[in-house]
């Protein structure tokens, strides 16, 4: 297996962390009899030699040895080696880093040259190896007729369901790769998929075939696709229920069995449905109907998978949330804690879109007070998910429940963060929030973490009676070095929200004009005094704050709010429209427009930012809102946004944090600007 390994000058090769001198040890570790050593070696291969999918010269040098490992039956975990080879030779191009030097293309060439290994592995005694082989065959064997013949043969003789699913996945990949060229082999692969999607095949295999058909030949999907898939899903679940009962019956009281019962999973079913949803893409009506079918399944595992998939669809598409969200709310009463937890997690993320589930959320937190506060193993208490979701949905019924929490002995540190979503309905909470802020020790452990949410809440409520408590906090944190500080900035923003009622804070704000909080202090000082002359020079300095893009954007925003009074800032703002990142250019362009009332010089900047930097759209729409009828030159962008079915920061995986809520905010502003 390792013939010639010592003849390679590994020390001169590189991986993600420098010299590849340690790679021979990793390769030998993959052949170890010790499972822990094998796992450590595999982690090292992915962590350094194939770091984040990159292909280095050391990765290329590993390919012959990895092929040899995969081809030796005495090596354990060969399936993992085949999966590593498939990842190294992935079909998505050269990637970044060292791959740009052509190592990825050379690695693929080496894998194509050694593809006979995968032919042998397709019939390997190890089912795990057989499961990994089809993807490698399709990618690396350059003889389509032979690949198709092998896949057809293996489907005919294979008896392992997991391997059959992998073969169907291979057929779908084969059809996608060759169909664009109009090859007859691809048409034959599609015919095989159609046959596999029909009776008398197993429900799971039929679901897999339909998912792959949706990706390569959607025109051949059955007209009654959704009812068919729902029926197959329930048939499959019925089979699995019988298998689970057999596994968990008398005599099966093992640790593994108990863990399965506590938190069971169906990753195979989840993958089958994710594949279908992904292939259906923009067929949102079909996907919504399918989700509703999944969410009404008798099997709680099917419903749990559907809850998570609903989140993916709603993160990406803007239509049809009401029915699936109502059904997700219905899962809150499930006996299975893991299904309940999944529903809560998704509803918390939905903010105002969770409104159709509000009755379920309210009923839950009203009858189960223990769910109102979450005590984690680390950190302080936080607001319980169901109550947080209810408040984020803007439901006024959350207010008395939050009042009860505030009156209790334990108050979650993050309670104040949900108050802005309740709007005026949260007004009755102001006295309790005010008292809690007044009692907060200035130098106590964790005081800063508790202060910011309280200040955010009182800012949203515009509670001018909080001025003494806010000033106490502001003066207590402003005595030290003039550094950017989250508490100081939050206190300053609160003072600004109180306006002229906070006149006592004027000396404190002036003292902060030379600090790291200068931009926030200038904004607040203007809000309190209405005098622009004293703050414009400070804000202009903020525009040139090197390394602080957030502060530059904030300074531009405040200058725009000042309107014509900020005329002295125009030279620097105009310079900023042509430099910096897209969000800085857009912020400066909005400010110039609001100060001068002349859109023509900055419209190209705004239109470019709207298309190239979707995160700027809320800012630009807000600028149009502030300008009133004068914002007409960008109204076409707002109308197009309202017509778009996709969210402006669509990400089905939810990596954008509050992107779904940000999209709702953008749509609300667009509707307000355009009159409903």
SEKE-48569 format. One record per residue (C-alpha): residue in three letters; x, y, z. Coordinates in steps of 0.02 Angstrom, whole numbers, plus 50000, padded with zeros to 5 digits. Layout:
residues N
ALAXYZ...
END
This chain:
residues 676
UNK500005000050000UNK501395011950044UNK502695007249915UNK503665022949871UNK502965033350014UNK504695036650085UNK505335042149915UNK504175057249915UNK504965073149983UNK503485076750097UNK504385090350193UNK504485100850036UNK502615099050004UNK501305109650090UNK499605108150169UNK498485120550260UNK499665122050408UNK501365122150323UNK502545107850287UNK501755091050243UNK503075081150337UNK501725073550447UNK500705066550301UNK501535049250291UNK501015046550472UNK499225051250429UNK499185039350281UNK499865025050385UNK498615029550522UNK497195026350399UNK497755008150391UNK497905005950579UNK496974992050669UNK496545004550806UNK494905013850767UNK495455029150868UNK497065030450766UNK496085028750604UNK494865042450655UNK496275054050707UNK497145051150541UNK495545054550444UNK495265070550543UNK497035075750499UNK496745072650314UNK495185083450312UNK495895096250432UNK497565099350346UNK497845089750184UNK496095093350116UNK495695108450225UNK493985115750183UNK493995106850016UNK495645114149956UNK496845103449856UNK498705105949889UNK500255097949813UNK500265086149963UNK498445081549928UNK498925076949751UNK500385066449815UNK499195056849929UNK498035050949790UNK499015035149738UNK499165029549919UNK497335032949956UNK496845022749803UNK497935008449865UNK497145009450038UNK495405008749964UNK495874993449861UNK496514982850006UNK495124972750089UNK496074970950252UNK496014989750282UNK494574995050395UNK493485010350359UNK493865009850173UNK492205018350139UNK492875033950225UNK494415033250113UNK493325032349956UNK492285047150019UNK493885056950046UNK494435053149868UNK492745058749800UNK492915074949896UNK494685077949832UNK494125074949653UNK492505084749672UNK491695091449515UNK491495109549566UNK493135116449498UNK494795120349572UNK494195130349722UNK495375142249809UNK497095142849881UNK498315129849814UNK496955122849701UNK497135138149592UNK498865131549542UNK498045116649455UNK498255103649592UNK496385099849595UNK496345096649407UNK497875085549421UNK497085076149566UNK495535072849461UNK496635066649319UNK497515054749439UNK495845048249501UNK495235045549324UNK496825036049287UNK496515024949438UNK494635023049416UNK494725004149392UNK494885003349581UNK493115009949598UNK492484997049473UNK493104983349588UNK492414992049742UNK490664992749668UNK490504974149709UNK491524974349870UNK490964962950014UNK490864978250129UNK489174986950107UNK489925003550165UNK491205002750025UNK489854998149898UNK488865013149960UNK490325025049931UNK490835017949761UNK489435024249644UNK489865042549668UNK491675038949626UNK491215028549474UNK490135042149400UNK491425055649430UNK493025046949380UNK492695032849257UNK492755041049086UNK491755027748993UNK489915032349009UNK489265016248934UNK490245005849057UNK489725016849205UNK487895015049159UNK488064996349136UNK488884994549306UNK487535004949392UNK486154994849308UNK486974978449355UNK487244983449535UNK485434989449553UNK484864972449491UNK485884962149613UNK486044973549765UNK485024969249920UNK485624982550042UNK484404997250045UNK485755009950088UNK486815004449940UNK485305005049826UNK484995023049878UNK486805027149836UNK486615018849665UNK485055029149629UNK485995044849681UNK487375039649561UNK486105037449421UNK485435054949451UNK487185062449450UNK487595052749291UNK486035059249204UNK486385077249255UNK488185076449195UNK487795069049025UNK486045075048981UNK486555092648929UNK487595084948789UNK486095075048730UNK486945058348759UNK485915042548738UNK486695035748897UNK485905049848996UNK484195046048922UNK484395027848974UNK484865033249151UNK483285043949158UNK482235029149099UNK482975018749239UNK482535032149365UNK480745032949301UNK480605014049318UNK481325014549494UNK480065028049544UNK478585016549507UNK477865000949588UNK478334987849641UNK479894995849711UNK480104999949895UNK479395016849952UNK481095023450004UNK481875018949836UNK480415026749743UNK480635042849844UNK482485042949804UNK482145040549618UNK480845054549617UNK482095066249702UNK483415062449571UNK482155064149429UNK481675081249493UNK483495086249476UNK483845079549302UNK482165077349212UNK480795086949305UNK479645085749154UNK479485067049186UNK478865068849365UNK477085062449392UNK475695075249381UNK475125070249555UNK476875072249627UNK476405078949799UNK475055066049841UNK476215052449777UNK477675058149884UNK476595060150039UNK475875042650015UNK477605035149989UNK478275044250140UNK476895037150249UNK477125019750179UNK478985020950216UNK478635027350391UNK477465012850423UNK478855000750376UNK480095009750486UNK478885009850634UNK478794990950624UNK480694989950617UNK480855001550767UNK479624991250868UNK480624975650828UNK482254984250877UNK481564991451038UNK480534976551092UNK480844965251241UNK482684962151271UNK483234977951182UNK483474988651338UNK485244993751292UNK486045010851308UNK485955013051119UNK484115008051120UNK483705020151261UNK484595034351169UNK483635030451009UNK481995031451104UNK482485047751190UNK483015056551029UNK482695045850876UNK483205051750704UNK482875047550523UNK484325054950427UNK483955044050277UNK482165050650265UNK482765068250294UNK484015066650152UNK482725059550034UNK481555074150062UNK482935087250063UNK483505080849893UNK481745082549824UNK481465099849899UNK483145105849833UNK482775099349658UNK481035107249657UNK481845124049693UNK480655137949644UNK479115126749631UNK478595134149797UNK476755129149788UNK477245110749768UNK478515112149907UNK477265120250026UNK475965106849989UNK477295093550018UNK477805101350183UNK476015102050242UNK475855083650198UNK477425079950297UNK476845090550445UNK475215080650457UNK476065063650449UNK475635051250588UNK477505048450612UNK478305061350728UNK479985058850642UNK479225064050476UNK478465079250559UNK480115083850641UNK481025082850475UNK479675093850400UNK479865106950537UNK481705109250496UNK481375109050308UNK480025122250329UNK481325133650405UNK482425131350251UNK481005135650132UNK480435150850231UNK482215157550240UNK482295157450051UNK480525161049987UNK479235174250034UNK477595165749994UNK476385154250084UNK477015154050263UNK475345153750354UNK474825135450336UNK476515127350373UNK476825139150519UNK475125134950593UNK475555116550578UNK477255119450657UNK476345127750802UNK475335111950818UNK476925102150856UNK477155111851019UNK475935100051102UNK476845084351044UNK477295071251173UNK479025069751096UNK480155082851175UNK481315082951025UNK479875087450908UNK479295101151027UNK481085107951036UNK481245108350846UNK479605117950828UNK480145130650960UNK481845133250878UNK481065136750709UNK479695148250776UNK480985158550871UNK481885161650707UNK480315167050613UNK479945183150711UNK478335190750642UNK478075175950524UNK477725165350679UNK476065174650705UNK474985160150639UNK475705149450780UNK475425162750914UNK473895154050989UNK474895138151013UNK476365147851086UNK475275157651206UNK474355142151265UNK476005133451298UNK476845147251400UNK475235151551492UNK475015133951559UNK476855129451579UNK477735143651673UNK479345133451682UNK479585136451495UNK479675155351515UNK481495155051573UNK482865143951510UNK484265139251629UNK485775133951527UNK487285124651588UNK488365139651546UNK488015158051565UNK486535166451646UNK484685162651622UNK483895167251456UNK482125169651397UNK481265153151359UNK481045149351174UNK479135148951169UNK478965165751257UNK480355173251151UNK479485167350992UNK477815174551051UNK478605191451089UNK479615191750927UNK478005188550833UNK477375205050905UNK475935196750998UNK475285208051138UNK474875192751244UNK476735191451280UNK476695207551381UNK475835201251540UNK476885185551535UNK478485195851524UNK477835206551667UNK477685190751774UNK479465186051729UNK480085203551773UNK479215202351941UNK480015185651982UNK481635181852073UNK482575177151913UNK482545188851762UNK483345182851599UNK484785193551541UNK484085194751364UNK482285199051407UNK482495216951350UNK482985211651174UNK481205205951130UNK480355222051189UNK480615231751026UNK479625218550931UNK478085221651039UNK478005240150999UNK476745250251100UNK476025234351174UNK477585233351283UNK477255250451362UNK476615243151527UNK478315234951553UNK479245251551561UNK479115254151751UNK479785236751790UNK481205238551663UNK481605255651734UNK481685249151912UNK482785234651860UNK483995246451773UNK484035257751926UNK484505243152038UNK485855236351924UNK487565237152013UNK488795246951909UNK490285236051952UNK489425219251979UNK489925203851880UNK488945202751719UNK488185220051741UNK488665225451567UNK487845210351487UNK486225213951581UNK486275232751551UNK486275232751361UNK484625223051338UNK483765234051468UNK484385249851383UNK483835243151213UNK482095240051282UNK481915257251360UNK482585265151200UNK481255256251097UNK479915261951220UNK480575279851221UNK480345279851410UNK480905297451460UNK480605293451644UNK482145282251632UNK483315297251609UNK483985296951789UNK484355278351783UNK485175279651612UNK486225294451666UNK486775284951821UNK487395270951709UNK488145282651581UNK489125292451711UNK489665276451796UNK490435269351637UNK491135285551567UNK492435288451702UNK493715276351630UNK494725276951469UNK493805283651317UNK493605267051227UNK492155260351125UNK490995252251251UNK489365243151219UNK488545249551378UNK489055267651348UNK488425266951168UNK486785258951222UNK486545272251357UNK486935286151232UNK485675279051108UNK484375278851246UNK484705297051287UNK484505301251103UNK482835292151096UNK482195302551243UNK482535318751148UNK482355335351238UNK481745326551396UNK483545321151422UNK484255338951430UNK485185334351590UNK486305323251484UNK486995337351376UNK488645339251474UNK488905320451474UNK488615319351287UNK489805333651251UNK491125324951355UNK490965309651243UNK491235318951079UNK493085314751084UNK492835296551134UNK492585280351041UNK490715283551058UNK490845300550972UNK489665296650828UNK488295290050943UNK488565304651062UNK488435317250919UNK486815309350860UNK486095309851035UNK486655327851065UNK485785333450907UNK484215323850956UNK484205332351127UNK484685350051075UNK484195351050892UNK485835360350860UNK486815353550712UNK488315365350715UNK489125357050865UNK489015339450796UNK489405340950610UNK491305342250636UNK491245326950748UNK490275317050620UNK491455322250480UNK492895315350584UNK491885299350600UNK491845297850410UNK493735296450407UNK493895284250552UNK495115271450482UNK494705253250514UNK492965257050581UNK491755254250437UNK490265252850554UNK490675269850629UNK490885277750457UNK489185271150403UNK488395277450564UNK489155294750540UNK488495295650362UNK486775290350421UNK486695304050554UNK487315317250432UNK485925312250313UNK484655314450452UNK485305332150483UNK484815336750305UNK485435353450234UNK486235357950402UNK487575344850361UNK488135354050203UNK489955355850266UNK490105336850262UNK489715335250077UNK491515334950012UNK491965320250124UNK490315311450091UNK490545313149902UNK492295305849918UNK491565291450018UNK490295287249880UNK491755282049771UNK492785272149897UNK492585259050032UNK491435244050026UNK489695244149952UNK488805247650115UNK489905262850150UNK489645269749975UNK487765267349990UNK487705275650161UNK488655290650094UNK487565291649938UNK485985291550044UNK486695305550151UNK487155316149999UNK485405314049928UNK484555318850092UNK485695334050117UNK485615340949939UNK483935334449880UNK484795330049715UNK484685311449672UNK485535311349501UNK487365311649559UNK487135296949677UNK485835286149591UNK487135275349501UNK487955271649669UNK486295266949749UNK485715256149605UNK487375247149598UNK487365244049786UNK485565237749779UNK486045224149654UNK487795219749712UNK487595221649901UNK485845215749954UNK486195220450135UNK486085238850084UNK484285237550024UNK483495241350192UNK484585256850209UNK484145262950033UNK482295259450058UNK482385268850223UNK483165283550133UNK481715283550008UNK480505283150155UNK481345298150238UNK481305308050076UNK479435305550048UNK478865310049872UNK480655315349830UNK481175297049843UNK480255292649682UNK481865289449579UNK482135272949672UNK480325267549686UNK480555255649540UNK481825245949645UNK480575244849788UNK479185238949673UNK480325225549599UNK480775220049775UNK478955217749822UNK478675207249664UNK480165195949697UNK479705178949769UNK481435176449844UNK482075184550003UNK483405197549972UNK484675188050078UNK484035170550040UNK484985156850130UNK484105140350161UNK485405135450291UNK485095150550402UNK486885156650405UNK486305174750396UNK485745175950577UNK484215187250574UNK484135187950384UNK482325182150379UNK481795195950499UNK482835208550401UNK481885203650244UNK480225206550331UNK480825223750385UNK481335227850206UNK479645222550137UNK478735232850269UNK479725248550225UNK479425245750038UNK477555244150066UNK477505259750175UNK478465269950046UNK477355264049903UNK475755266650000UNK475215249350055
END
